[in-house]
Amino acid sequence: MSLPRFPDGGDNELPRELVELAKQIAELPGPVPKELDIAYNRVVDSVRRRRRILALVQEALAQLRLDIKYLMFDLEVTRKERDELRERLDSIQ
């Protein structure tokens, strides 16, 4: 049985252990590889899905951090403007 979805070591998307497992499954005799291939493919799909989710979460966190930096900057500038306006009002009165 050949597993073309999982080339030799060139698939950085999958953990090395899964690539090795695919090789070991392919070397099994009889109908066993076909039976294990279904479960193996579910595991691979799950790993890929989790990696996509992790990438989305990391991207969202990076965007959130950037948004917070902008908000903190805006807050600081707003406070400075407020303080300057208070000083001007106090000097007028």
VEXMIMI-549800 format. One line per 10 residues: number of its first residue (from 0); their letters; for each residue y, z, x of N, C-alpha, C. Coordinates in nm, 3 decimals. Layout:
BEGIN
NUM	a	Y/Z/X/Y/Z/X/Y/Z/X; ...
This chain:
BEGIN
0	mslprfpdgg	-0.118/0.000/0.085/0.000/0.000/0.000/0.123/0.000/0.089; 0.220/-0.083/0.057/0.344/-0.083/0.135/0.455/-0.028/0.048; 0.545/0.043/0.114/0.659/0.101/0.043/0.786/0.037/0.098; 0.823/-0.082/0.050/0.938/-0.152/0.105/1.070/-0.081/0.082; 1.073/0.011/-0.014/1.198/0.083/-0.041/1.233/0.178/0.072; 1.138/0.209/0.158/1.159/0.310/0.260/1.125/0.255/0.398; 1.218/0.188/0.461/1.190/0.131/0.592/1.172/0.239/0.698; 1.118/0.199/0.814/1.090/0.293/0.922/1.217/0.351/0.980; 1.248/0.474/0.943/1.357/0.548/1.003/1.496/0.490/0.982; 1.508/0.372/0.926/1.639/0.312/0.909/1.709/0.358/0.783
10	dnelprelve	1.641/0.434/0.702/1.697/0.479/0.575/1.757/0.618/0.593; 1.885/0.621/0.629/1.952/0.749/0.651/1.979/0.822/0.521; 1.957/0.753/0.412/1.983/0.811/0.281/1.880/0.918/0.248; 1.760/0.904/0.302/1.651/0.997/0.271/1.625/1.090/0.388; 1.587/1.212/0.359/1.549/1.303/0.467/1.428/1.247/0.543; 1.424/1.278/0.670/1.316/1.230/0.756/1.179/1.270/0.700; 1.172/1.389/0.641/1.045/1.437/0.587/0.994/1.347/0.474; 1.085/1.298/0.391/1.042/1.209/0.282/0.994/1.074/0.334; 1.060/1.024/0.437/1.017/0.898/0.496/0.877/0.916/0.557; 0.857/1.028/0.624/0.725/1.056/0.682/0.619/1.070/0.572
20	lakqiaelpg	0.656/1.136/0.463/0.563/1.152/0.352/0.523/1.016/0.295; 0.619/0.925/0.284/0.588/0.790/0.234/0.487/0.721/0.325; 0.505/0.737/0.455/0.410/0.676/0.549/0.271/0.737/0.532; 0.266/0.867/0.517/0.136/0.934/0.501/0.069/0.895/0.369; 0.147/0.883/0.264/0.092/0.840/0.135/0.036/0.698/0.146; 0.109/0.612/0.216/0.066/0.473/0.231/-0.066/0.463/0.308; -0.093/0.559/0.393/-0.215/0.555/0.474/-0.337/0.613/0.401; -0.316/0.673/0.285/-0.429/0.732/0.212/-0.520/0.622/0.157; -0.650/0.651/0.149/-0.745/0.551/0.101/-0.752/0.545/-0.052; -0.799/0.433/-0.103/-0.828/0.419/-0.245/-0.706/0.416/-0.334
30	pvpkeldiay	-0.725/0.459/-0.461/-0.617/0.453/-0.559/-0.518/0.571/-0.549; -0.545/0.662/-0.458/-0.459/0.780/-0.446/-0.313/0.744/-0.416; -0.285/0.650/-0.326/-0.144/0.618/-0.298/-0.066/0.573/-0.421; -0.131/0.496/-0.508/-0.060/0.449/-0.628/-0.025/0.566/-0.720; -0.117/0.661/-0.730/-0.092/0.778/-0.815/0.019/0.865/-0.757; 0.016/0.883/-0.626/0.119/0.966/-0.562/0.253/0.895/-0.555; 0.250/0.763/-0.553/0.373/0.686/-0.541/0.466/0.712/-0.659; 0.411/0.730/-0.777/0.493/0.756/-0.896/0.568/0.888/-0.879; 0.497/0.992/-0.840/0.561/1.122/-0.819/0.659/1.116/-0.703; 0.621/1.046/-0.598/0.708/1.032/-0.481/0.839/0.963/-0.519
40	nrvvdsvrrr	0.829/0.858/-0.597/0.949/0.785/-0.640/1.040/0.872/-0.725; 0.982/0.960/-0.806/1.065/1.053/-0.885/1.139/1.149/-0.793; 1.071/1.196/-0.690/1.135/1.287/-0.594/1.248/1.214/-0.521; 1.222/1.092/-0.479/1.324/1.013/-0.409/1.445/0.990/-0.500; 1.419/0.953/-0.625/1.530/0.933/-0.720/1.609/1.062/-0.737; 1.540/1.174/-0.744/1.606/1.302/-0.758/1.693/1.334/-0.636; 1.641/1.307/-0.518/1.717/1.331/-0.395/1.842/1.245/-0.393; 1.827/1.119/-0.428/1.944/1.029/-0.430/2.046/1.072/-0.534; 1.998/1.112/-0.650/2.089/1.157/-0.756/2.165/1.282/-0.711; 2.094/1.375/-0.649/2.159/1.498/-0.601/2.261/1.468/-0.493
50	rrilalvqea	2.230/1.373/-0.407/2.327/1.336/-0.303/2.451/1.272/-0.363; 2.431/1.187/-0.466/2.547/1.128/-0.533/2.632/1.236/-0.598; 2.567/1.330/-0.664/2.639/1.440/-0.729/2.713/1.522/-0.625; 2.647/1.552/-0.514/2.712/1.629/-0.407/2.833/1.555/-0.353; 2.821/1.424/-0.335/2.934/1.345/-0.286/3.050/1.349/-0.386; 3.018/1.340/-0.514/3.123/1.347/-0.617/3.191/1.483/-0.618; 3.112/1.588/-0.604/3.168/1.724/-0.601/3.256/1.742/-0.478; 3.211/1.693/-0.363/3.291/1.705/-0.241/3.421/1.627/-0.254; 3.414/1.510/-0.313/3.535/1.431/-0.334/3.631/1.502/-0.429; 3.577/1.560/-0.535/3.660/1.633/-0.631/3.724/1.755/-0.564
60	laqlrldiky	3.649/1.825/-0.480/3.705/1.940/-0.409/3.815/1.898/-0.313; 3.795/1.787/-0.244/3.898/1.738/-0.153/4.025/1.704/-0.230; 4.009/1.640/-0.344/4.125/1.606/-0.427/4.192/1.732/-0.479; 4.113/1.830/-0.519/4.168/1.956/-0.568/4.247/2.027/-0.458; 4.193/2.028/-0.337/4.265/2.090/-0.224/4.399/2.021/-0.200; 4.398/1.888/-0.206/4.521/1.813/-0.187/4.620/1.844/-0.298; 4.572/1.846/-0.421/4.659/1.879/-0.535/4.720/2.018/-0.519; 4.640/2.113/-0.473/4.690/2.250/-0.454/4.798/2.252/-0.346; 4.778/2.175/-0.237/4.881/2.169/-0.132/5.012/2.115/-0.188; 5.002/2.008/-0.268/5.123/1.952/-0.329/5.189/2.053/-0.422
70	lmfdlevtrk	5.110/2.123/-0.500/5.165/2.222/-0.592/5.230/2.338/-0.518; 5.167/2.382/-0.409/5.225/2.491/-0.330/5.357/2.447/-0.268; 5.361/2.324/-0.219/5.485/2.271/-0.163/5.593/2.264/-0.271; 5.557/2.213/-0.387/5.651/2.203/-0.497/5.702/2.340/-0.540; 5.612/2.437/-0.545/5.651/2.573/-0.582/5.748/2.631/-0.480; 5.720/2.610/-0.352/5.808/2.661/-0.248/5.947/2.600/-0.257; 5.953/2.469/-0.277/6.082/2.401/-0.289/6.155/2.449/-0.414; 6.084/2.465/-0.524/6.145/2.513/-0.648/6.202/2.653/-0.630; 6.130/2.740/-0.561/6.180/2.876/-0.536/6.305/2.873/-0.448; 6.305/2.788/-0.347/6.424/2.777/-0.262/6.543/2.729/-0.343
80	erdelrerld	6.521/2.628/-0.427/6.630/2.578/-0.511/6.680/2.687/-0.605; 6.586/2.763/-0.663/6.624/2.873/-0.752/6.709/2.976/-0.678; 6.664/3.014/-0.559/6.737/3.114/-0.481/6.876/3.063/-0.443; 6.886/2.936/-0.406/7.017/2.879/-0.372/7.109/2.879/-0.493; 7.055/2.843/-0.609/7.137/2.841/-0.730/7.180/2.982/-0.769; 7.092/3.081/-0.751/7.130/3.220/-0.779/7.243/3.265/-0.687; 7.232/3.228/-0.560/7.337/3.265/-0.465/7.469/3.201/-0.505; 7.464/3.077/-0.546/7.587/3.008/-0.588/7.645/3.075/-0.712; 7.558/3.113/-0.806/7.606/3.181/-0.927/7.667/3.316/-0.893; 7.600/3.389/-0.803/7.651/3.521/-0.764/7.785/3.509/-0.692
90	siq	7.801/3.404/-0.614/7.927/3.388/-0.541/8.041/3.348/-0.636; 8.007/3.280/-0.745/8.108/3.241/-0.844/8.154/3.362/-0.923; 8.062/3.450/-0.955/8.095/3.565/-1.039/8.158/3.670/-0.960
